[in-house]
Amino acid sequence: MIMTKYVGFSEDRTAVSFEASLKPGRKYQLQLPSKFIDATGYFNKPYLIEFETKK
């Protein structure tokens, strides 16, 4: 996966968006690092996202 553009955070700062170049029929993994801070000031734990694109 190649990230092509960082879009940014939502207005309420609960979501982050980016664009990526994906190929059909492939499995991908993305791990969000523990650099994000929640509304109470705590850092998040690393978060793994797995998905597969359609063929």
Summary of the structure (lengths in Angstrom):
residues: 55
radius of gyration: 13.4
end to end distance: 15.7
largest distance: 41.6
contacts: 88
relative contact order: 0.27
helix: 0%
strand: 51%
